[in-house]
Structures are given as C-alpha cells and as structure tokens.
Amino acid sequence: MRNLKRTLAEILHYPSAIAGLIIVFLLIVLAIYTVIAIPYQEAIRLWRGGEEVWQEYPKMAAPVWQNWFTRTKLAETIVLSTRDNEVSKTVKAISTDMTDIEIEIPFKYAYDTFPQELALYLTAKYKQKQPHVSVIWITPDGREITLSDFSIQQSQSYRISQDTRLQRRLGGMKPDQGLFADPALETPTPLKGDYKLVVSGIVFEPDSDLDAKFILYGQVYGLAGTDHRRRDLTIAILWGTPIALAFGLLAALGTTVTTMFIAGVGVWFGGILDDLIQRITEINLVLPLLSILIMVGTFYSRSIWLMLGIVVLFSIFGSGIKNYRAIFLQIKESPYIEAARAYGAGSFRIILFYLIPRIIPLLIPQLVVLVPGYVFLEASLAVLGLGDPVLPTWGKIIDDAQANGALFNGQYYWILEPSMLLMLTGLGFAMVGFALDRIFNPRLRGL
C-alpha cells in the first residue's frame, strides 16, 4: 500500500498523466454504463435489426448537435401518433355499421431546410370490410392539400414522399419539399409555422377502429447520427467502448504476463529449453501478424474472440521475451537467489516469487502502453472488412462509412466520431504509460 500511495503521489507530478488517467477513467465509466444500460443481447438485436426496429429513424442523418454550430437549422425528426396527447382522435357514428374517425396530427415546423422523407403508418381493426381513408395536409397559411384516398389493410404504410401522383399535382416538386414550400417565393424555401395532417377514415363494421402514426424524417437525429440502414450510431459508439477496452486489456495482459513467465522459465532452466524458446521467438518475429489475421478472417472465422486468441498466441513469443531474458539473466546471479536455493526453494517458487516480482515495475508501463496498439489492431481488421460481423465496434462504423461514401456525401460525423474515440483511447493510455515509465525507470526521471 505504501508503494501504491507513493506511485500515485508521483503520478500527480505529471500533468499529462493526470489528463491520461481522466480519459481512461471516463472510458471505463462509459464502458460500464453501456453494459448495464444496453445489455449485450439487446445491443445485438438493435444493431442487426431491420426496418421494424429502425422505422422511426432517418437515413444517414447528422447528429443534432450540428445545429448548434450553424445558422441554418436542419430539420429534426418528428414522430406523432394517436397515442400522443397532441394528437386528437374523434369518433362519430354515421349509422349502425358506419363510423367516421378523424385523426388530427398538428406539429410545428421551424427549420430552414426541408425534411428527408414523410411517411404515414396506418393500422386498422376490422373483420371483412376494409376502412377507407382520406389524407389532407393543412399548411400554416390555410391551404388544404388532399394527399390521397385509399382503402387500407390491417397494417399499411403510405410513403408520402414517394407518391408520384401527388408530385405531379405539386408542379413536379417532391412532396417533402412541395408540401412545405412557401408559395410566395420563387426559390423553394420552407414555410415555417403550424402544420396539420388530417386522416379522415370511415369504417364499415361496428367494432372497427383506426390508428395512425406520422413520421417526418429530419436531416439530423440523436447524439451520434444514423447510418445507411437508419441505425442509431449511438449504439455502436457506446458498445465500441467496452469491446475496445476488453480486447486491448485482455490482449496486453495476456501477452505481457505470459511472455514474462516463459522468459523466466527459459532463463532459470536454461539449456535446450531456453534455446527452443529463443528459436521460436526468432521465427515468430518474422511472421506478419496482420497478414495471418487477414487470412484467418477470410478463410475461417471473423469472431473477435478468435482474433484475440491468435493475437495473444503470436504476441507471446515477441521481442519482449528477449528483453525480459536479458533482465532475468542479471537477476538470476543475485545473492538473494542463491540464498533461496540454499534453503531449498523450488524452481517455480523462485521464478514466481523471486525473479518475476523484480521486473513487475517494468511490466506495468509496458502493459499500459500496449493497450492502444491492440485496440487499433482490432479497428484495423474491421476497417479491412474482417471485423466481427455481429458486434458493433468503432472499426465497423468506419468500414460502413467508407463503403457507403460518407466522405464524398459530406457525412463526416460517420467517420470522425469513432476516429476521435480511437485517438482519445490511444492518447489516454499512452500518457499514463509514459508517466509510469518515468516513475519506475530511474534513468528517465530527469528527462
């Protein structure tokens, strides 16, 4: 405990180490929050879900905070249904079998750009006779535009933006623009104010009913935006944190601890065993790890845990074995080792309790510095298209963005958000690792 307190006190003398600790702490808190708030199975269900999961989300929408930095306010997504208090539903009996149902969906539009899409989702309850609906659009200046009349099934969607007949009636303008355009201006400009969508339906059976949900898909959505499949990128941004930290920490810890133990065993027993370890290390040093991972991901499996195992396996016999071996050769000749052998300590007891503890101060900084390297390795595999197909990760976001032309289409957020988190992760662990290296390595304290 005294050594721990002394180490923490020395860390406080390095502002860069404090900043790094804050970054690492925030990443750990974010990872814990993500695992609790969005369980693993739920995250997989959301990320791999289709239209039924992401129906209310716009496609490739920028984050909402983009409106904070621009004068032109981009349209935000509006979702209203008969369950909301703002929406009124009036039921009026016409006869014994016929009932008139009128649904009024009012909303305020105060944005400088047109929306992406407009859609109306209708659900009807009936036995045999299909209800008939009329959809009317009312603008702030009092104009009433009949959008369509049709009979509906139990569940039906009306894509207003894709209605070609409505587009012709609007003078060739797309409905998502023509319905909002100010008629007093030549240049298409959104008319701000209070709009209303009215769904007038007639049902032909006593127990029939009608409900509606209107979605105005905006240009911005959520804290992280959406992708080409309407998925909220917040899911992948959040879940990328525990995956990246778990991959980096497990790979770094498994590699350094195992490498140190193997080097200690080789030095202590020497002879053929030490020569064998050194030959395996020399062969492994010339093997291209990234190429091997690409080959495994292409021909066998892209599971992130399989990749983790291969990374640890090939990194065990790395250059660290030769570094630890050089240190262990010096420690082996120390007097306290001779004393331990004299009172009958076993070989593995000497390795675990006399050799290894002497180099743990050198192990800790290296362990911390190795973490971002493995995080970047996992992201690199994902960017190359060899990431885990199930898990949402930072690298997977970048790969999807590149495949769908995010940079060419101006969706910079799609790449910048995961890239910034990768850089913050590397920066945080690097600053802490370099400070610990100075603390545990006396030769670096004066630098």
Protein Blocks (a to p, Z undefined) as FASTA:
>chain_A
ZZmmmmmmmmmmpmklmmmmmmmmmmmmmmmmmmmmmgfklmmmmmmpcfklmmmpcehi
acfklmmmpfbdcdddddddfkbmklccddddfblmlccdddddddddfbfbdcfbdcdd
dddddfklccddddddddfkopacdfbdcdddfbdcddfklmmklmmmnoopafklmmmp
cfkbmbdcddedddddddddddfbfkbccddddddddfbecjkopafkopafklmmmmmm
mmmmmmmmmmmmmmmmmmmmmmmmmmmngmmllmmmmmmmmmmmmpcfklmmmmmmmmmc
ccfklmmmmmmmmmmmmmklmmmmmmmmmmmmpmklmmmmmnopafklmmmmmmmmmmmm
mmmmmmmmmmmmmmmmmmmmmmnopacfkbccfklmmmmmmmnommmnopamlmmmmmmm
mmmmmmmmmmmmmmmmmmmmmklmmZZ
